[in-house]
Amino acid sequence: MPRKAIPIDEQVVAARASLAQFIERERTNTNAIAGRFGVPQYTLWRFLAGRTKSIPSCLTPILGYAGIEVGGRQPPVLRNDDRLQRALVSAWDGTPEGVLVLAQLLEAIGPVLRMARRRTCP
């Protein structure tokens, strides 16, 4: 019995193109982004190369970080989260350097948090 071809969704094609543009604009590469988000590099590469016909769930955080809308949802707006706001205010020393340090700390622990939730991508 022959396999049935699955059509590629326009949203997948648009997300792929937007992510490729984001990577180029940020002057980074798939290894750096995959490492930052704790996603297998080959999964990201396969998506960008057009080898997948859908968006793997593990790429959703990367697309959200790049500001790419997926499935009609936009990335959550964290500035409305009171708990996060209180935590940032209590940790920040009020200086511009303090903002930089906090941002770097949050970016550094992001991959660890994602890997703790899920070790592999479906």
GROMACS elastic network, one bead per residue, 0.5 to 0.9 nm:
[ bonds ]
;  ai    aj funct       b0    kb
    6    53     6  0.75728   500
    7    53     6  0.75181   500
    8    11     6  0.84849   500
    8    12     6  0.69930   500
    8    13     6  0.74399   500
    8    52     6  0.87918   500
    8    53     6  0.52977   500
    8    54     6  0.72315   500
    9    12     6  0.53465   500
    9    13     6  0.67188   500
    9    14     6  0.88778   500
    9    53     6  0.73669   500
    9    54     6  0.74024   500
   10    13     6  0.51119   500
   10    14     6  0.61595   500
   10    15     6  0.85587   500
   11    14     6  0.50455   500
   11    15     6  0.60268   500
   11    16     6  0.84851   500
   11    70     6  0.74643   500
   11    71     6  0.78761   500
   12    15     6  0.50883   500
   12    16     6  0.60561   500
   12    17     6  0.86242   500
   12    53     6  0.71454   500
   12    54     6  0.60662   500
   12    55     6  0.63284   500
   12    70     6  0.84196   500
   13    16     6  0.51143   500
   13    17     6  0.62580   500
   13    18     6  0.86006   500
   13    50     6  0.81776   500
   13    53     6  0.85896   500
   13    54     6  0.89804   500
   14    17     6  0.52010   500
   14    18     6  0.60519   500
   14    19     6  0.85063   500
   15    18     6  0.50800   500
   15    19     6  0.59865   500
   15    20     6  0.85106   500
   15    55     6  0.84030   500
   15    63     6  0.76224   500
   15    68     6  0.65899   500
   15    69     6  0.77339   500
   15    70     6  0.74168   500
   16    19     6  0.52590   500
   16    20     6  0.62181   500
   16    21     6  0.86885   500
   16    47     6  0.69014   500
   16    48     6  0.56095   500
   16    49     6  0.84221   500
   16    50     6  0.77580   500
   16    55     6  0.87470   500
   17    20     6  0.51637   500
   17    21     6  0.62400   500
   17    22     6  0.86362   500
   17    48     6  0.77549   500
   18    21     6  0.50909   500
   18    22     6  0.61265   500
   18    23     6  0.86903   500
   18    63     6  0.88068   500
   18    66     6  0.84302   500
   18    68     6  0.70092   500
   19    23     6  0.61732   500
   19    24     6  0.85877   500
   19    48     6  0.77353   500
   19    62     6  0.85495   500
   19    63     6  0.68595   500
   19    66     6  0.69448   500
   19    68     6  0.74728   500
   20    23     6  0.51942   500
   20    24     6  0.62767   500
   20    25     6  0.85688   500
   20    48     6  0.67577   500
   21    24     6  0.51128   500
   21    25     6  0.59442   500
   21    26     6  0.84894   500
   22    25     6  0.50129   500
   22    26     6  0.60092   500
   22    27     6  0.84208   500
   22    28     6  0.88314   500
   22    66     6  0.64905   500
   23    26     6  0.52367   500
   23    27     6  0.61058   500
   23    28     6  0.55196   500
   23    29     6  0.61681   500
   23    30     6  0.76348   500
   23    33     6  0.82951   500
   23    66     6  0.86406   500
   24    28     6  0.64703   500
   24    29     6  0.76581   500
   25    28     6  0.79235   500
   26    29     6  0.86540   500
   28    31     6  0.83658   500
   28    32     6  0.65570   500
   28    33     6  0.73961   500
   29    32     6  0.55112   500
   29    33     6  0.64476   500
   29    34     6  0.85973   500
   30    33     6  0.52461   500
   30    34     6  0.58199   500
   30    35     6  0.83128   500
   30    41     6  0.63521   500
   30    42     6  0.86696   500
   30    44     6  0.66959   500
   30    45     6  0.66549   500
   31    34     6  0.52415   500
   31    35     6  0.60124   500
   31    36     6  0.85143   500
   31    40     6  0.87413   500
   31    41     6  0.57606   500
   31    42     6  0.88835   500
   31    44     6  0.87377   500
   31    45     6  0.88891   500
   32    35     6  0.52057   500
   32    36     6  0.61112   500
   32    37     6  0.87602   500
   32    41     6  0.86822   500
   33    36     6  0.50345   500
   33    37     6  0.62934   500
   33    38     6  0.84222   500
   33    39     6  0.82400   500
   33    41     6  0.82026   500
   33    44     6  0.87070   500
   33    62     6  0.76873   500
   34    37     6  0.53438   500
   34    38     6  0.57984   500
   34    40     6  0.60621   500
   34    41     6  0.51470   500
   34    42     6  0.87078   500
   34    43     6  0.86504   500
   34    44     6  0.68323   500
   34    62     6  0.83197   500
   35    38     6  0.50646   500
   35    39     6  0.64208   500
   35    40     6  0.76470   500
   35    41     6  0.74117   500
   35   111     6  0.72858   500
   36    39     6  0.79277   500
   36   107     6  0.77434   500
   36   108     6  0.76761   500
   36   110     6  0.73328   500
   36   111     6  0.55448   500
   37    40     6  0.89286   500
   37    58     6  0.88946   500
   37    59     6  0.86283   500
   37    61     6  0.74687   500
   37    62     6  0.68512   500
   37   110     6  0.66840   500
   37   112     6  0.83191   500
   37   114     6  0.68907   500
   37   115     6  0.82439   500
   38    41     6  0.87503   500
   38    58     6  0.88757   500
   38   110     6  0.83078   500
   38   112     6  0.72539   500
   38   113     6  0.88080   500
   38   114     6  0.63486   500
   38   115     6  0.57954   500
   38   119     6  0.82016   500
   38   120     6  0.89534   500
   39    42     6  0.85898   500
   39    43     6  0.72809   500
   39    44     6  0.74101   500
   39    58     6  0.66076   500
   39    59     6  0.73643   500
   39    62     6  0.89655   500
   39   111     6  0.83997   500
   39   114     6  0.86281   500
   39   115     6  0.81887   500
   39   119     6  0.85130   500
   39   120     6  0.75407   500
   39   121     6  0.71643   500
   40    43     6  0.54129   500
   40    44     6  0.67956   500
   40    45     6  0.88694   500
   40    58     6  0.89854   500
   40   120     6  0.76480   500
   40   121     6  0.75509   500
   41    44     6  0.52188   500
   41    45     6  0.61092   500
   41    46     6  0.85674   500
   42    46     6  0.59161   500
   42    47     6  0.84730   500
   43    46     6  0.51757   500
   43    47     6  0.62590   500
   43    48     6  0.87175   500
   43    52     6  0.89067   500
   43    56     6  0.80223   500
   43    58     6  0.87832   500
   43    59     6  0.83884   500
   43   121     6  0.79562   500
   44    47     6  0.51830   500
   44    48     6  0.62598   500
   44    49     6  0.85660   500
   44    56     6  0.88515   500
   44    59     6  0.72329   500
   45    48     6  0.51312   500
   45    49     6  0.59410   500
   45    50     6  0.85505   500
   45    51     6  0.85524   500
   46    49     6  0.50782   500
   46    50     6  0.62087   500
   46    51     6  0.50272   500
   46    52     6  0.62667   500
   47    50     6  0.53356   500
   47    51     6  0.58940   500
   47    52     6  0.53714   500
   47    53     6  0.80032   500
   47    54     6  0.81088   500
   47    55     6  0.72751   500
   47    56     6  0.80523   500
   47    59     6  0.89119   500
   48    51     6  0.76262   500
   48    52     6  0.84204   500
   49    52     6  0.80576   500
   50    53     6  0.71249   500
   52    55     6  0.73812   500
   52    56     6  0.83275   500
   55    58     6  0.83678   500
   55    59     6  0.68702   500
   55    60     6  0.76913   500
   55    70     6  0.86967   500
   56    59     6  0.56160   500
   56    60     6  0.73441   500
   56   121     6  0.72096   500
   56   122     6  0.67160   500
   57    60     6  0.55123   500
   57    61     6  0.84122   500
   57   121     6  0.70338   500
   57   122     6  0.69845   500
   58    61     6  0.68589   500
   58    62     6  0.80567   500
   58   118     6  0.86363   500
   58   120     6  0.81093   500
   58   121     6  0.53783   500
   58   122     6  0.73818   500
   59    62     6  0.52403   500
   59    63     6  0.62452   500
   59    64     6  0.86057   500
   59   121     6  0.84985   500
   60    63     6  0.50912   500
   60    64     6  0.60451   500
   60    65     6  0.85656   500
   60    70     6  0.75035   500
   61    65     6  0.60716   500
   61    66     6  0.85613   500
   61    75     6  0.82705   500
   62    65     6  0.50685   500
   62    66     6  0.62347   500
   62    67     6  0.86408   500
   62    68     6  0.86366   500
   63    66     6  0.50436   500
   63    67     6  0.62251   500
   63    68     6  0.50614   500
   63    69     6  0.72194   500
   63    70     6  0.75318   500
   63    75     6  0.85160   500
   64    68     6  0.55543   500
   64    69     6  0.68197   500
   64    70     6  0.79660   500
   64    74     6  0.71228   500
   64    75     6  0.50241   500
   64    76     6  0.83306   500
   65    68     6  0.75430   500
   65    75     6  0.76122   500
   66    69     6  0.89717   500
   67    74     6  0.76477   500
   67    75     6  0.70378   500
   68    74     6  0.74279   500
   68    75     6  0.80479   500
   69    72     6  0.63311   500
   69    73     6  0.58436   500
   69    75     6  0.71324   500
   70    73     6  0.56303   500
   70    74     6  0.68192   500
   70    75     6  0.86088   500
   71    74     6  0.83221   500
   73    76     6  0.85334   500
   74    77     6  0.85170   500
   77    80     6  0.63551   500
   77    81     6  0.78716   500
   78    81     6  0.52972   500
   78    82     6  0.87011   500
   78    84     6  0.73584   500
   78    85     6  0.82922   500
   79    82     6  0.77462   500
   79    84     6  0.77273   500
   79    85     6  0.67934   500
   80    83     6  0.89947   500
   80    84     6  0.84609   500
   80    85     6  0.77951   500
   81    84     6  0.54790   500
   81    85     6  0.61829   500
   81    86     6  0.87673   500
   82    86     6  0.61039   500
   82    87     6  0.85996   500
   83    86     6  0.52319   500
   83    87     6  0.62965   500
   83    88     6  0.87251   500
   84    87     6  0.50829   500
   84    88     6  0.61787   500
   84    89     6  0.85959   500
   85    88     6  0.52087   500
   85    89     6  0.61554   500
   85    90     6  0.86005   500
   86    89     6  0.51305   500
   86    90     6  0.60814   500
   86    91     6  0.85977   500
   87    90     6  0.52250   500
   87    91     6  0.62107   500
   87    92     6  0.85723   500
   88    91     6  0.51736   500
   88    92     6  0.59029   500
   88   102     6  0.80517   500
   89    92     6  0.52639   500
   89    93     6  0.80707   500
   89    94     6  0.84034   500
   90    93     6  0.79779   500
   91    98     6  0.86850   500
   91   102     6  0.79472   500
   92    95     6  0.75669   500
   92    98     6  0.58584   500
   92    99     6  0.67970   500
   92   101     6  0.89830   500
   92   102     6  0.73107   500
   93    96     6  0.87786   500
   93    97     6  0.87381   500
   93    98     6  0.58307   500
   93    99     6  0.82688   500
   94    97     6  0.84840   500
   94    98     6  0.65635   500
   94    99     6  0.78009   500
   95    98     6  0.50335   500
   95    99     6  0.66867   500
   95   100     6  0.89648   500
   96    99     6  0.51884   500
   96   100     6  0.65770   500
   96   101     6  0.88726   500
   97   100     6  0.50824   500
   97   101     6  0.62763   500
   97   102     6  0.86806   500
   98   101     6  0.50673   500
   98   102     6  0.61267   500
   98   103     6  0.85075   500
   99   102     6  0.51653   500
   99   103     6  0.60668   500
   99   104     6  0.85558   500
  100   103     6  0.51498   500
  100   104     6  0.61419   500
  100   105     6  0.85896   500
  101   104     6  0.51457   500
  101   105     6  0.61323   500
  101   106     6  0.86611   500
  102   105     6  0.50707   500
  102   106     6  0.61705   500
  102   107     6  0.85749   500
  103   106     6  0.52085   500
  103   107     6  0.61637   500
  103   108     6  0.85277   500
  104   107     6  0.51105   500
  104   108     6  0.60160   500
  104   109     6  0.87261   500
  105   108     6  0.50245   500
  105   109     6  0.62874   500
  105   110     6  0.86186   500
  106   109     6  0.53841   500
  106   110     6  0.61409   500
  107   110     6  0.53003   500
  107   111     6  0.77726   500
  108   111     6  0.68399   500
  108   112     6  0.78156   500
  109   112     6  0.52266   500
  109   113     6  0.62841   500
  109   114     6  0.87512   500
  110   113     6  0.52568   500
  110   114     6  0.62705   500
  110   115     6  0.86492   500
  111   114     6  0.50810   500
  111   115     6  0.60200   500
  111   116     6  0.84737   500
  112   115     6  0.51517   500
  112   116     6  0.61020   500
  112   117     6  0.87364   500
  113   116     6  0.51197   500
  113   117     6  0.64488   500
  113   118     6  0.88648   500
  114   117     6  0.51977   500
  114   118     6  0.62852   500
  114   119     6  0.79727   500
  115   118     6  0.51502   500
  115   119     6  0.51087   500
  115   120     6  0.80392   500
  116   119     6  0.67038   500
  118   121     6  0.73810   500
